[in-house]
Amino acid sequence: MTQSLVSHVPPPLVAQPRAASPVALFRAIRKHWILTVTITVGVALAVGFYTLSQKKIYQASTTIQVDPTPPRPLGNDISAGADIYGGAYWSNKEYFDTQMKVIQSRRIAERTVRILGLNRDGAFMQNLPAGQKGAPTEASVESAAQAVRSRLRVEPEKNTRLVIIRYEDADPARAARVVSTLVDAYTQMNIDDAVASTGSSGDWLKTQLDKLKVELEGSELSLHKYKKDKGILSVSIDDQSNMLRGEMGQLNTELTRARTRRETVAARVKELAKINSEDPTEVPESELLANGVLTQLRTEYLEARRQLEGARALGRGDNHPDMRSAAAKLELTRTALIGEIRNLREAAGRELAILQSEIGGLSGLFERAKG
């Protein structure tokens, strides 16, 4: 009988992966703690140096009020501007959109560049931080204006007539200077347009007056001929001049109204000019009642000043984080409040200029009618 022997070979042992226990991980870190600390410090330093090497960009902003009501040099009873051609603006949306485009337009940017000479400022063209001088340059006004427009942002404040203008630059002082000059350029453009509109209205009124005078003379000659033919030349001269007297009375009424309004606006301009830019808390009560935004900014400024005085009362020095934070907040709220006050001054100044031009036109008409 044959016996067969079968040898049984056991399968090889396979090592199963096992998660490292916290104890083993701690031992590994303790064993190589120098390498671990070196890597951690190296990464932290690399991130810190990279962050410090990046160029800091500052943002200057200001708020302006856009008034959709067009000037009415011919009086409140006569429509002007867009009302003549297409009715009122659709919820003023087109007007606000147009004004925001005008603020960002090349025309305003080029005017800003020419005032500040930015096309000859190498630091501006290269957007260098404060204290660094760029290479001498003589760029075109168009390219400098394009640089201004690329750093400019205009945003409407929801449910208000306010528009926020933001400008970014590596130099904070230059950013504030550019945004202030840009707003002044936009304001001056509006004044020029308003004065031109008033001048055009005055020319139109003069044309109408000359035409009416010719028609009046023709009518008077016809009436004289009729009276001569009918033998009734004894009619009183007062009856023949009733129309001219009525015209002079209307002109005198409008002239008196315009002069009264001019004195009111001039007094407002004078009161706004008295506000101290270093501590703009003494704001006329009438301005606070008429402008909710101004009231809110003044309240925020007073609160920031109380926080700064509270931190100083606790004995904290000027370099303490709380003092620095409170001082920065105070300066930010003061800048916003001063910007709103400047907008009110400029609006009142525009209104005063328009009234002055209107008074000049009405005075001329009255003197010619009297002559």
Secondary structure, DSSP 8 states (H G I E B T S, - for coil): ---------------------HHHHHHHHHHTHHHHHHHHHHHHHHHHHHHHHS---EEEEEEEE-------TT-TTS--THHHHH-S-STTHHHHHHHHHHHTSHHHHHHHHHHHTGGG-HHHHTT--TT---------HHHHHHHHHHTEEEEE-TTSSEEEEEEEESSHHHHHHHHHHHHHHHHHHHHHHHHHHHHHHHHHHHHHHHHHHHHHHHHHHHHHHHHHHHT-TTS-HHHHTHHHHHHHHHHHHHHHHHHHHHHHHHHHHHHHHTS-SSSTT---HHHHHH-HHHHHHHHHHHHHHHHHHHHHHTT--TTSHHHHHHHHHHHHHHHHHHHHHHHHHHHHHHHHHHHHHHHHHHHHHHHHHH-
